[in-house]
Amino acid sequence: QVQLVESGGGAVQPGESLTLSCEASGTFYRIYAMGWYRQVPGKQREMVAAVNAAGTKFYADSAKGRFIISGDFAKNLVSLQLNNLKPEDTDVYYCHMDFGLARDSWGQGTQVTVSS
């Protein structure tokens, strides 16, 4: 069983920054991809940023130029640096990891609140 533990959420003012972190523990062979998603009310979770084991990074349009994802596949860690935060970034952010063979895991979610 794999567990993802997230940290780093919080409440900030517009223009400030936060860094989210997520670490995987448990039994798995390897991680193929890691990412961060947000829960849009009434919709499925949508990708904010992701990185695969080859180092290729993907960003949602809303994240490009502001957020930076970093994946350490040797340490089973993924982080998301959120810069120049806006009120519309307020949401619960979930870490996700893909272990291949249709195995994946989600973190418990961490709240990010941006308001003045």
N, C-alpha and C positions, 0 to 999 in steps of 0.2 A: 504494500500500500504506500502511496506517495502522498506526502503532505506539503503544501505550499504555504509558507508563512510570510505575510506581507507586513510592511511597516512604512511609516513616513507620511501618512496622510495628516490633514489638519486644516485649520482655518487661517486664511491669509487675506490680505487686501489686494485689490487689482494691481497688477504690475509686479507683484512679488513672485518668489519662486518656491518650489517644493521639490523634494526628491523622494520618489517611492522606491522601495526595495522589496525583493521577493527571493526567498531561498527555498530550494527543494530539499526534502529529506525523505528517506525511505529506500525502497529497492527498485531499481530500474537499470536498464543497460546503458542507455544514452539519451540525451536530449537532442531532438532534431530542431526544435524551434521554441522560442520564448516570446511572450508578448504581453501587452497590457490592453485591456478592453474597458469600456464604460457601459453602464446600464442605462439605456435610453428608456424612459417611462413608456410602457405600452409596446415596446419593440424588443427585438433580440439584442443581445449585447453586440456592440460594434467595436471593431478594432481601432485602437488609438495609435499603437506602434508595435512592431514586431521585428524580430531578428532571427535568422536561421543560423545553423551551425557553420555555414559557409561565410557568414559575416554580412550577408545582404540584409539591409534594413528597409522596412516599409513603414510609411507614415500615412495616417489619415490627412486629408487636406487641411483640416482644422489644426493639426499638430505640426505641420511642416513649418520650419523656421523658428519654432518656439520650443518644441519638446525634443529631447535627445534620449534614445534608448541605448543601453549598454548591456551586453550579455557576456557573462563569464561562464563558458560551458564547462570549464574544468572545475569550477567551484560551485556550479549549479545555482548561479545568482543572476538575476536580471534587475536592472534599475531603470527608472524613468525620471529624467530631470525635466521638470515642468517650469518653463520660464515665461515671464510676462503673462502671468495668469489673468484670465478674464472671468467675469461672473458666469458666463455661459460654459465655463469649464467645470463648474460645480456638478459633482456627481460621485457615485461610488465607482472606484476603479478596481478592476479585478486582474490579477496576474494569471497567466495561462502558460502551460508548458505541454509540448507534444513529445511523447516518448516513443512514437512509432507503433506500428501494429494496432492501430485504432485505440491506443491508450493515451489518455491525456488527463490533466488535472487542473483544477481551478483553485485559486486562493479564496479566502473568506471575504475579501473586499475591504477596501479602505476608503474612508470618506475624504473627499477634497471639497472644501467650501471656500469660495472666493466672493467676498463682499466688502463693501466699504462701511 
